[in-house]
Amino acid sequence: MTTLTVKDLPLSYQEIKRYGRHLIIPEVGMAGQKKLKASKVLVVGAGGLGSPISLYLAAAGVGHIGLVDFDVVDESNLQRQIIYTTKDVKRPKLEVAKERLTAMNPHIEVETYETRLTSENALDIMKDYDVIVDGTDNFPTRYLVNDACVLLGKPNVYGSIFRFDGQVSIFYANKGPCYRCLYPEPPPPGLVPSCAEGGVLGVLPGVVGALQAMETIKLIVGIGSPLIGRLLLFDGLHMSFTELKLRKDPNCKVCGPNPTVRELIDYEAFCGVSPTQTDTSMHITPEELHRRLENGEKIFLLDVREEVEYEICRLENAVLIPLSKLPERVNELSLTDDIVAYCHTGVRSGMAVKLLRDLGFRRVKNLAGGIDAWAERIDPDMPRY
């Protein structure tokens, strides 16, 4: 059992009535509920994971919830981000989330930070919170959250999702390993597709987010066996859980005995996604492609998505060769053609362009932003997903 130092606050009559089902649990009781009321939890990301995390923490009576996000509600969010509704589309996520959480529980405070979490602001935002819950979906922010938590001595309740699979753990350097002990280096850019590229079953973040909320509550109240030093793997397709033991890496660059990371760094560059590292000669904008097609230029349009995506929408006359099959079907392409490769948002097609360039194709470019950018900026009648 790991106990945080959280003072308690008295409960009002209304709160006692609201949290009655907690109060009769011996492991929680009045003492545990008072700790929840006095606690401060920061949820980084108000998307698929942040929605159930914040909803359950608010319902449980966590007294002060901080939310970090800078996005607006999009219709494509509604399949999984259950804190939002159709009428909220195009509204700032944090504005909607705060309304929803305080309407659910008027006894809590919700503080919002409508900004991107960066190396410049992370420590200042996170320093006054007891627990940090990572609901992000990209590697630079995951490493940033981890390193900031290590430097501040905060527990990091981690979760990740993809298609049918999820992961949950608590990275708490004071008690066990950190995220870098498990993943010392990020994967090469584009190797691990995002949910936007690979998809996610809408209910999956509900399962994983609920588990993160459960672990957060256990940490605050000081009960049970939190997932410190353990990685819980969830396979929703086969409905199974697997647990892996994690150990502290004695050579960890941030939480080891001889750390080399003593302050926050440039995480975009660390993860290889810094804009300064992008070769613009390998990209073409939707506007430029549209102009060239309208002028009658002969361009071979290479769609490297999966067949299920191709059925949703496609560019006219595009040839479908999924990225996984491209190496064995490269003979279908000509070195003399002007080729524009595209996928959903430009990640997989970027990998395809690199592959083809390595094989000698010099007249191949990646459609920047993928077919999603084309639909947004060129063809608003095209379905988006």
VEXMAR-585038 format. One record per residue (C-alpha): z negated, x, y negated. Coordinates in pm, whole numbers, plus 50000, padded with zeros to 5 digits. Layout:
# residues N
ZXY/...
END
This chain:
# residues 385
500005000050000/500995013049656/499164999649353/500375003048995/497865004948713/498284970048568/495454953448376/495014916148412/495084887548165/493284853848193/495224823448314/495344790648125/494824756848289/498584750848281/499264784348443/496724778048719/498494745348796/501954761848785/501044791049012/498824771849251/500874781249559/500354817849470/496664814149401/495874801149749/497504831449914/494624855449988/496784886049920/497674873149573/494954849849446/493734848549088/493544886449062/497144891549168/498474864148943/496644878948646/498324912248720/501714895248725/500974879348390/499994912948241/502964931848386/506154942548213/509364945348417/512734957648292/515844944448467/518894966148404/521954944148432/522154906248402/524924900848655/525024892949026/521734910449108/520084905748771/520444867948792/518264861449100/515954890449015/515134876948670/514944840748783/512424848349058/510364871848843/510184845648569/509234818548817/506574841248968/504904845948630/505784881648534/504494880548179/507074902248004/510644905948129/513124929147961/516854924848015/519534950847943/523184940347928/526044939347677/528594916347841/529674880347788/529894853748056/533284852448227/534494824948456/534854850348738/531064856648716/530114821148815/530764825849187/527664847749215/525814850548881/523744819148925/521864821248597/525034809948411/527074777848410/530624768548317/529594758447965/528244793747909/531634810947947/532304835247658/528664834447544/526604866647547/524874869547884/521504878947739/521474849347504/522044825647795/519654843548029/516814842747779/517304805347724/517314798748097/514274819948179/512074806947898/513124771247977/512034777148336/508724792848239/507444789347881/504444811247964/506484843447977/508134865747716/511754877047751/512914907047551/516634914747539/518514947047476/522144938647410/523444973747452/524844997447709/522065018147866/522765054447773/521135088447781/520275083547415/518395050547449/517195048347812/513835065747776/512945046347464/513845012747623/512155019647956/508965037747853/506715007247802/507614989348128/505644990748452/508614986448687/512344991848641/514674970648853/518224983848894/520754955648902/523734976948801/527084981348972/528255016048872/527245051448960/526705066148611/524085039648529/522415042848870/521915080148822/520805074248464/518205048348570/516975070948848/516585101848634/514905082548352/512455067148602/511615101548743/511045116248396/508855086548298/507045083448632/508255047648685/509185030349012/512885021549044/513564990549255/517124996749372/519724972949510/523464974749573/526024950549713/529584951149849/531474923350029/528914912950297/526614943450282/523564951750074/521014979450031/517454977949895/514875005149838/512215017049594/512795051449450/509445063049315/509195100749274/505405099349233/505085085249585/508325093949768/512025102149731/514265093449439/517865081449438/519135117249414/517225126349730/519485101449911/522645107649709/522475142449548/526035139449417/528145109049327/531235101449536/534625111449394/535865086549131/537535056649294/536435064949648/533885036749657/535455004449525/533474982049295/532864945249361/535744937849125/538014958449348/536604950549693/534964916749640/531524903249718/530384871549894/528714850749625/525454845349813/524954882549892/523464892249552/521104862749594/519754877949915/519534913449782/518234902849439/515514881849602/514444911949808/514284933149492/512154906549324/509874905749630/509414943549621/508704942549248/505984916449293/504424936249579/504294967249360/502604948749074/500074930149285/499474960049513/500074943549848/502004950050166/504224979850240/506784985249964/510145000950050/509155035349927/510745061250155/512725034150333/516265021250284/516854985650400/520444978050500/521564941650518/524694930550704/525344894750598/528374890450820/526344896551136/522984886650982/521134918551067/518764942450896/518534979850963/515905003150821/516435040050755/513615064350682/514075085050367/512425118250291/511925136349966/514505163949921/512655196649847/515775208549666/516225176849459/517465186249114/515365160048937/512225152949146/511895184849349/509285211949283/511815232349084/513915206348900/516975217048704/517435182848545/514645181048288/516325157248046/518965130148062/522535142848088/526095129848038/526305106848340/529915096548279/530955132948307/528555138748602/530235110448794/533725121848693/534605091248487/534525106648141/537415093847930/538155129647828/539045137348188/541765110548211/545395122448222/547145096648003/550555108548124/549755092048457/549175057648302/551265030248145/549855001347943/550724965248025/552464962547689/554674992847755/555534981048106/556374946347974/558644961047705/560494982547954/560964953948201/562174931047920/564714957947825/566104956548177/564914990748290/564874995448665/561255000848769/559895000049122/556674979749110/554264991249382/551384967549461/548664986549650/546214957349685/545444938650004/547534909450125/544814884050037/544994895849676/548784895749675/548674858849768/546594850949457/548974866149204/551614893349178/554174908348946/557704896049004/559694917349252/556674939049333/556564955049679/553244952849863/552054984550035/548234984450060/546625017249967/545315022250322/548885020650457/550565040650182/550465074850358/552335061150661/554835041350454/555555066550182/559055070950325/559875036450183/559665051049833/562235072449654/561525103849455/564235093549207/562755059349123/560535051948826/557445038149005/554595018848852/551675013249089/549094986349026/546034970549186/543354947049053/541824968448779/543545002148818/541145021149046/543045019949375/546405023949207/545035054749032/544285069149375/547785059349490/549355077149194/547395108949268/548445107249633/552095102849545/552025130249282/550525154049537/553475145449764/556005154149496/556575120749321/556755129548952/558045096548813/555085075048912/552485059548682/549425037448712/549255003748536/546175008048316/543684980148381/545714967248674/547084932448717/543934918548558/544834935148228/548404922448266/547144886748311/544794889848015/547234905847770/550744896847887/550714865848108/547744842948034/549064817248284/548644841748573/545574834448789/542744859748750/540134867549012/
END
